Amino acid sequence: MSVVPQETAASQTEFEPASAVRCRWFPISLISLPLIIINSAWIANSEMRSGVTELTISTLFIGVTFMLVALTVLNLAVRSLFGRRVALNQPEMMAIYSILSMSSVVAGVGNMGFFVPFLASAHWYAAPTNGYKSFWYLLPQYLIPHDRAILKPLAEGHSTFFKPEIMAAWMPPLLAWGAFFLVLLWMNFCTASILRKRWAEEEHLPFPVVALPLEITREGSPIFRNRLFWIGVSIPAVLHSMNTIASIMPGFPSWPINSIRDIAANLPVPWNGLSPMWGAVHPAGVGFGFLVNTDVLFSVWFFYLLRKCLNIIGVFTGWRIPSGGLYDDGNSQFPYTGYQSWGAWVAFAVIMLWQNRAYLRRYFSRAFTGKNAEEDAQEPISARAAVIGLVAGFIALSAFIIQLGGSWWLPPLILGIYLLFMITLSRLQAETAVLSPDVGWVYPLGMVTNVVGTANLSAVDSAHVGLMSWFNLDYRAAALPHQLQSMVGQQRSGGSMRPLAPMLMIAAFVAMVSAMICDLQLYYVNGMETGMVNGWRVYMGNHVWQNVDTWIHHPKVAEPACLAGMTVGAVVTGLLTALRSTYAGFPLSPAGFVLSTSWANDIFWADMMIAWAIKTTLLRYGGIKSFRNALPLFLGLILGDFVTGAAWAIVGSVGNLDLFRTFAT
């Protein structure tokens, strides 16, 4: 096997080919473009209409994994029948994987997944019980549709998007926000291109998310001939299929291992401070954990349990009321974990940029002097294009909001925090996999409104913060991590990274148009308020305007606890970084702490603990050879979890069924 742990990082150089393999872009395009449209429609139907496994909630996209496996099987058949020259090689397969991942980013949760409800809710949900009408004048018609006659069939269903008057009403906001989103994706791509060489080639980070796609697409797919691999696949496949059948036929034997349960419910005071403490075993979580460095794994579950101990102390001292519910009241109560997360996530990105300042100086020098053109040729885009693209994109997006009025400093501040969060999330996925980056408390809008205080924001500012909310509500399909992983996957497969820029941006454009059409048609047919669509996505779209209403009509001053919590998070992150840099073998990782301050770790900590125990035991008593021999089993756990979930998602989408969610967050 070629995937190795970070403990043996030196061997990662096998992924750095001396010369890149040329890809045949005509067959890649011929295969990819129809799949982008199919993928967008599949995501819309699976995530917004049926109650089955969602396809874009995991770091390695479930739907993309399913399609990659199907393509690999077909490619093996072509290879067997017509020879290797006719079949696609690994760089070409990884290029298709990257294109489909980009399409899932665009169409998935947090991006286009929230877009239509966000646009419709400001006017449709205006009522005497809220103050939405008071800020309508702040929302231009070319950004937010105003005509309730157009929105009524969207809410009630039994209509179609393909009516001339409906399409004409939606065209201005779709064009305006479409341009905004493409620039945002380009800005993220430029950032990923700047960071890639340092993280992938100089620090040799493991990037565990691309491990399975690389093994599946390897020439001849040798992993498919490994018995341990198929044992790993069969475990979640059998269990999840039993659970799905049981959801249709009650009484059928089942073991819903992916279903989260509060294992600390109904405990006495002060032990009820542990609640909610979600216990679940995700085969994919254990599989991904097996690919992560052992000290990072240890830190992930250690800091989670430390946080729960602080919750107990909070209840004992009266500083905290037991939370209950899905979340942990991270912002509002001791130890103010949500506030800590803002400081930790910002500090983590700033510290990494500071530690890499020598590399960044060389990179920016290359961008401005134009020297080392041969080094630029090995990058996805030239250093000059990356720097100019990042700066120009940032200025353009800021100007887009600033020209609407309001404070000039607010859009750059929000976009700057967003970019720092994306850098941190990308680094966490490069080190820890972050099985499902539902980071919960981590979002720039909450940070700005709490630190600045909504009482210090004008109504115009509050409305414009709302306009920048739709792509900041959920980072499970965030662009920058997947763009960076696409670059690393393409390089480690032996392919050229230079075509990635136009390839991914074309994929983003096609996916955006496809997703907009699929989503709008889905809502016009099924109705936003009929109960026939995913209510959570509708709620999240409206939640933006609920926040704006609160900020304007119930303003608050800056919260002292927010600044204190942020300071603690930043200081702990800095201290852990310093200790890790000073003392070789220091067991606690700042990445583990930063991840533990977000909700993304709350339902996967047990997976990381199991993976840590297994991997530590194997490495201690069997060495690297035992790890390598066991690796196919854990890659199989990932594939079985995801492919089974995708297969049943197809059944649920076609049959419009509520089925067991084989991968739940």
Backbone hydrogen bonds, N-H to C=O, Kabsch-Sander energy under -0.5 kcal/mol:
donor,donor_aa,acceptor,acceptor_aa,energy
8,T,5,P,-1.7
9,A,6,Q,-1.5
11,S,8,T,-1.6
12,Q,9,A,-2.3
13,T,10,A,-1.4
14,E,11,S,-1.6
15,F,12,Q,-2.3
16,E,13,T,-1.9
21,V,494,G,-3.7
25,W,23,C,-0.9
28,I,24,R,-1.4
29,S,25,W,-2.6
30,L,26,F,-2.6
31,I,27,P,-2.0
32,S,28,I,-2.7
33,L,29,S,-2.2
35,L,31,I,-1.1
36,I,32,S,-2.2
37,I,33,L,-1.5
38,I,34,P,-2.4
39,N,35,L,-3.0
40,S,36,I,-2.4
41,A,37,I,-2.2
42,W,38,I,-2.6
43,I,39,N,-2.7
44,A,40,S,-2.2
45,N,41,A,-2.4
46,S,42,W,-2.8
47,E,43,I,-2.9
48,M,43,I,-0.5
48,M,44,A,-1.8
49,R,45,N,-0.7
50,S,45,N,-2.3
51,G,657,L,-0.6
52,V,46,S,-0.7
52,V,50,S,-0.9
59,T,435,L,-2.9
61,F,59,T,-0.8
62,I,55,L,-1.0
63,G,55,L,-0.9
65,T,61,F,-2.1
66,F,62,I,-2.1
67,M,63,G,-2.3
68,L,64,V,-2.6
69,V,65,T,-2.3
70,A,66,F,-2.3
71,L,67,M,-2.5
72,T,68,L,-2.3
73,V,69,V,-2.3
74,L,70,A,-2.2
75,N,71,L,-2.8
76,L,72,T,-2.4
77,A,73,V,-1.8
78,V,74,L,-2.3
79,R,75,N,-2.6
80,S,76,L,-2.2
81,L,77,A,-2.2
82,F,78,V,-3.1
83,G,78,V,-0.6
83,G,79,R,-1.2
86,V,83,G,-0.6
87,A,83,G,-1.5
93,M,89,N,-2.2
94,M,90,Q,-2.8
95,A,91,P,-1.8
96,I,92,E,-1.9
97,Y,93,M,-2.2
98,S,94,M,-2.4
99,I,95,A,-2.3
100,L,96,I,-2.6
101,S,97,Y,-2.3
102,M,98,S,-2.3
103,S,99,I,-2.0
104,S,100,L,-1.9
105,V,101,S,-2.2
106,V,102,M,-2.0
107,A,103,S,-2.5
108,G,104,S,-1.8
111,N,108,G,-1.7
112,M,106,V,-2.0
113,G,108,G,-2.1
114,F,111,N,-1.4
115,F,111,N,-0.7
116,V,112,M,-0.7
118,F,114,F,-1.9
119,L,115,F,-2.2
120,A,116,V,-2.3
121,S,117,P,-2.2
122,A,118,F,-0.7
123,H,120,A,-0.6
124,W,120,A,-2.2
125,Y,121,S,-2.1
126,A,123,H,-0.8
130,N,127,A,-1.9
134,S,131,G,-1.0
135,F,132,Y,-1.7
136,W,133,K,-1.0
138,L,135,F,-1.2
139,L,136,W,-2.2
143,L,140,P,-1.8
144,I,140,P,-2.3
148,R,146,H,-0.7
150,I,147,D,-1.0
151,L,147,D,-1.4
152,K,148,R,-2.3
154,L,150,I,-0.6
155,A,151,L,-2.0
156,E,152,K,-2.5
157,G,153,P,-2.3
158,H,525,V,-2.5
159,S,524,Y,-2.1
163,K,161,F,-1.6
167,M,163,K,-2.9
168,A,164,P,-2.3
169,A,165,E,-1.6
170,W,166,I,-1.8
171,M,167,M,-1.3
174,L,170,W,-2.0
175,L,171,M,-2.6
176,A,172,P,-2.6
177,W,173,P,-2.6
178,G,174,L,-1.9
179,A,175,L,-2.1
180,F,176,A,-2.0
181,F,177,W,-2.8
182,L,178,G,-2.1
183,V,179,A,-2.0
184,L,180,F,-2.2
185,L,181,F,-2.5
186,W,182,L,-2.2
187,M,183,V,-2.6
188,N,184,L,-2.0
189,F,185,L,-2.3
190,C,186,W,-2.5
191,T,187,M,-1.9
192,A,188,N,-2.5
193,S,189,F,-2.4
194,I,190,C,-1.9
195,L,191,T,-1.9
196,R,192,A,-1.9
197,K,193,S,-0.6
199,W,195,L,-2.1
200,A,196,R,-3.2
201,E,196,R,-0.5
201,E,197,K,-1.7
202,E,197,K,-1.5
203,E,198,R,-2.1
205,L,199,W,-2.4
207,F,430,A,-2.1
210,V,207,F,-1.3
211,A,208,P,-1.1
212,L,208,P,-0.5
214,L,210,V,-2.1
215,E,211,A,-2.0
216,I,212,L,-2.7
217,T,213,P,-2.1
218,R,214,L,-0.5
218,R,215,E,-0.6
221,S,218,R,-3.5
224,F,221,S,-1.8
225,R,222,P,-1.8
226,N,223,I,-1.6
227,R,225,R,-0.5
230,W,226,N,-1.4
231,I,227,R,-1.9
232,G,228,L,-2.4
233,V,229,F,-2.1
234,S,230,W,-2.2
235,I,231,I,-1.5
237,A,233,V,-1.7
238,V,234,S,-2.7
239,L,235,I,-2.1
240,H,236,P,-2.8
241,S,237,A,-1.6
242,M,238,V,-2.3
243,N,239,L,-2.2
244,T,240,H,-2.3
245,I,241,S,-2.5
246,A,242,M,-2.3
247,S,243,N,-1.4
248,I,244,T,-0.8
248,I,245,I,-0.8
249,M,245,I,-3.3
252,F,249,M,-1.9
257,I,255,W,-2.5
259,S,256,P,-1.3
261,R,279,G,-1.0
263,I,261,R,-1.1
263,I,277,M,-2.4
265,A,262,D,-1.1
267,L,264,A,-0.9
271,W,268,P,-0.8
272,N,268,P,-1.2
273,G,270,P,-2.1
274,L,271,W,-2.0
275,S,272,N,-1.0
279,G,261,R,-3.0
280,A,278,W,-0.5
281,V,257,I,-1.9
282,H,280,A,-0.5
286,V,282,H,-2.3
287,G,283,P,-2.4
288,F,284,A,-2.9
289,G,285,G,-2.4
290,F,286,V,-1.6
291,L,288,F,-1.7
292,V,289,G,-1.6
297,L,293,N,-2.3
298,F,294,T,-2.6
299,S,295,D,-2.0
300,V,296,V,-2.1
301,W,297,L,-1.6
302,F,298,F,-2.4
303,F,299,S,-2.4
304,Y,300,V,-1.0
305,L,301,W,-2.2
306,L,302,F,-2.2
307,R,303,F,-2.0
308,K,304,Y,-1.8
309,C,305,L,-2.0
310,L,306,L,-2.0
311,N,307,R,-1.7
312,I,308,K,-1.8
313,I,309,C,-2.1
314,G,310,L,-2.3
315,V,311,N,-2.2
316,F,312,I,-2.6
317,T,313,I,-2.3
318,G,314,G,-0.7
318,G,315,V,-0.6
319,W,314,G,-1.8
320,R,314,G,-1.5
323,S,275,S,-0.9
324,G,275,S,-0.5
333,Q,329,D,-1.2
334,F,319,W,-1.0
336,Y,333,Q,-3.5
338,G,330,G,-2.0
339,Y,330,G,-0.6
340,Q,336,Y,-2.5
341,S,337,T,-2.4
342,W,338,G,-1.3
343,G,339,Y,-1.5
344,A,340,Q,-3.1
345,W,341,S,-3.1
346,V,342,W,-2.0
347,A,343,G,-2.5
348,F,344,A,-2.6
349,A,345,W,-1.6
350,V,346,V,-2.5
351,I,347,A,-3.2
352,M,348,F,-2.1
353,L,349,A,-2.4
354,W,350,V,-2.4
355,Q,351,I,-3.0
356,N,352,M,-1.8
357,R,354,W,-1.6
360,L,356,N,-2.8
361,R,357,R,-2.5
362,R,358,A,-2.0
363,Y,359,Y,-2.5
364,F,360,L,-3.0
365,S,361,R,-2.4
366,R,362,R,-2.3
367,A,363,Y,-1.9
368,F,364,F,-2.0
369,T,365,S,-2.5
370,G,366,R,-1.9
375,E,372,N,-0.6
376,D,372,N,-1.7
377,A,373,A,-1.7
378,Q,375,E,-1.1
379,E,376,D,-1.7
386,A,382,S,-2.3
387,V,383,A,-2.4
388,I,384,R,-2.6
389,G,385,A,-2.5
390,L,386,A,-2.3
391,V,387,V,-2.6
392,A,388,I,-3.1
393,G,389,G,-2.2
394,F,390,L,-2.2
395,I,391,V,-2.4
396,A,392,A,-2.7
397,L,393,G,-2.4
398,S,394,F,-2.1
399,A,395,I,-2.7
400,F,396,A,-1.9
401,I,397,L,-1.2
402,I,398,S,-2.8
403,Q,399,A,-2.4
404,L,401,I,-1.6
405,G,402,I,-2.3
410,L,407,S,-0.7
413,L,409,W,-1.6
414,I,410,L,-2.5
415,L,411,P,-2.7
416,G,412,P,-2.3
417,I,413,L,-2.3
418,Y,414,I,-2.6
419,L,415,L,-2.4
420,L,416,G,-2.1
421,F,417,I,-2.7
422,M,418,Y,-2.3
423,I,419,L,-2.1
424,T,420,L,-2.3
425,L,421,F,-2.8
426,S,422,M,-2.4
427,R,423,I,-2.2
428,L,424,T,-2.6
429,Q,425,L,-2.3
430,A,426,S,-1.7
431,E,427,R,-1.5
432,T,428,L,-3.9
433,A,428,L,-0.7
433,A,429,Q,-0.6
434,V,432,T,-0.7
438,D,436,S,-2.7
439,V,437,P,-1.7
441,W,439,V,-1.7
442,V,439,V,-0.8
443,Y,441,W,-1.0
447,M,443,Y,-1.5
448,V,444,P,-2.7
449,T,445,L,-2.6
450,N,446,G,-1.8
451,V,447,M,-2.3
452,V,448,V,-2.7
453,G,448,V,-0.6
453,G,449,T,-0.7
454,T,449,T,-0.5
455,A,556,K,-2.8
456,N,453,G,-1.9
457,L,454,T,-1.4
462,S,458,S,-2.5
463,A,459,A,-2.3
464,H,460,V,-2.1
465,V,461,D,-2.3
466,G,462,S,-1.9
467,L,463,A,-1.7
468,M,464,H,-1.1
469,S,466,G,-1.8
472,N,469,S,-2.5
478,A,475,Y,-1.4
482,H,478,A,-0.8
483,Q,479,A,-2.5
484,L,480,L,-2.4
485,Q,481,P,-2.3
486,S,482,H,-2.0
487,M,483,Q,-1.8
488,V,484,L,-2.2
489,G,485,Q,-3.0
490,Q,486,S,-2.4
491,Q,487,M,-2.2
492,R,488,V,-2.8
493,S,489,G,-1.3
494,G,491,Q,-1.4
495,G,490,Q,-2.2
496,S,21,V,-1.0
500,L,497,M,-1.9
501,A,498,R,-0.7
503,M,499,P,-2.0
504,L,500,L,-3.2
505,M,501,A,-1.9
506,I,502,P,-2.4
507,A,503,M,-2.1
508,A,504,L,-2.3
509,F,505,M,-2.2
510,V,506,I,-2.6
511,A,507,A,-2.7
512,M,508,A,-2.5
513,V,509,F,-2.4
514,S,510,V,-2.5
515,A,511,A,-3.1
516,M,512,M,-2.6
517,I,513,V,-2.1
518,C,514,S,-2.8
519,D,515,A,-3.0
520,L,516,M,-2.4
521,Q,517,I,-2.5
522,L,518,C,-2.2
523,Y,519,D,-2.2
524,Y,520,L,-2.6
525,V,521,Q,-2.0
526,N,522,L,-2.6
527,G,523,Y,-2.5
528,M,154,L,-2.0
529,E,155,A,-2.7
530,T,527,G,-0.8
534,N,48,M,-2.8
535,G,533,V,-0.6
538,V,534,N,-1.2
539,Y,535,G,-2.6
540,M,536,W,-2.6
541,G,537,R,-1.8
542,N,538,V,-2.0
543,H,539,Y,-2.4
544,V,540,M,-0.9
545,W,541,G,-0.5
545,W,542,N,-0.6
546,Q,542,N,-1.9
547,N,543,H,-2.2
548,V,544,V,-1.9
549,D,545,W,-2.4
550,T,546,Q,-2.1
551,W,547,N,-3.0
552,I,548,V,-2.3
553,H,549,D,-2.5
554,H,550,T,-2.4
559,E,450,N,-1.6
562,C,559,E,-0.7
563,L,559,E,-1.3
564,A,560,P,-2.2
565,G,561,A,-2.7
566,M,562,C,-2.6
567,T,563,L,-2.1
568,V,564,A,-2.2
569,G,565,G,-2.5
570,A,566,M,-2.5
571,V,567,T,-2.7
572,V,568,V,-2.7
573,T,569,G,-1.9
574,G,570,A,-2.5
575,L,571,V,-2.8
576,L,572,V,-2.7
577,T,573,T,-2.0
578,A,574,G,-2.3
579,L,575,L,-2.7
580,R,576,L,-2.3
581,S,577,T,-1.9
582,T,578,A,-1.8
583,Y,579,L,-2.7
584,A,582,T,-0.6
586,F,583,Y,-1.7
593,F,589,S,-1.6
594,V,590,P,-2.8
595,L,591,A,-2.3
596,S,592,G,-1.8
597,T,593,F,-0.9
597,T,594,V,-0.7
598,S,595,L,-1.6
599,W,439,V,-1.5
601,N,595,L,-0.5
601,N,598,S,-0.9
602,D,599,W,-1.4
603,I,599,W,-0.5
604,F,601,N,-1.0
605,W,601,N,-1.2
608,M,604,F,-2.0
609,M,605,W,-2.0
610,I,606,A,-2.4
611,A,607,D,-2.6
612,W,608,M,-2.4
613,A,609,M,-2.4
614,I,610,I,-2.4
615,K,611,A,-2.8
616,T,612,W,-2.7
617,T,613,A,-1.8
618,L,614,I,-2.5
619,L,615,K,-2.7
620,R,616,T,-2.2
621,Y,617,T,-2.4
622,G,618,L,-2.4
623,G,618,L,-1.0
626,S,622,G,-0.8
627,F,623,G,-1.5
628,R,624,I,-2.6
629,N,625,K,-2.3
630,A,626,S,-1.9
631,L,627,F,-1.4
633,L,630,A,-1.0
634,F,630,A,-1.1
635,L,631,L,-2.2
636,G,632,P,-2.2
637,L,633,L,-1.4
638,I,634,F,-1.5
639,L,635,L,-2.3
640,G,636,G,-3.1
641,D,637,L,-2.0
642,F,638,I,-2.3
643,V,639,L,-3.0
644,T,640,G,-1.7
645,G,641,D,-1.6
646,A,642,F,-2.5
647,A,643,V,-2.6
648,W,644,T,-2.3
649,A,645,G,-1.6
650,I,646,A,-1.8
651,V,647,A,-1.6
652,G,648,W,-2.7
653,S,649,A,-2.6
654,V,650,I,-2.6
655,G,651,V,-2.5
656,N,652,G,-1.0
657,L,652,G,-1.8
659,L,51,G,-1.2
659,L,657,L,-0.8
662,T,660,F,-0.9
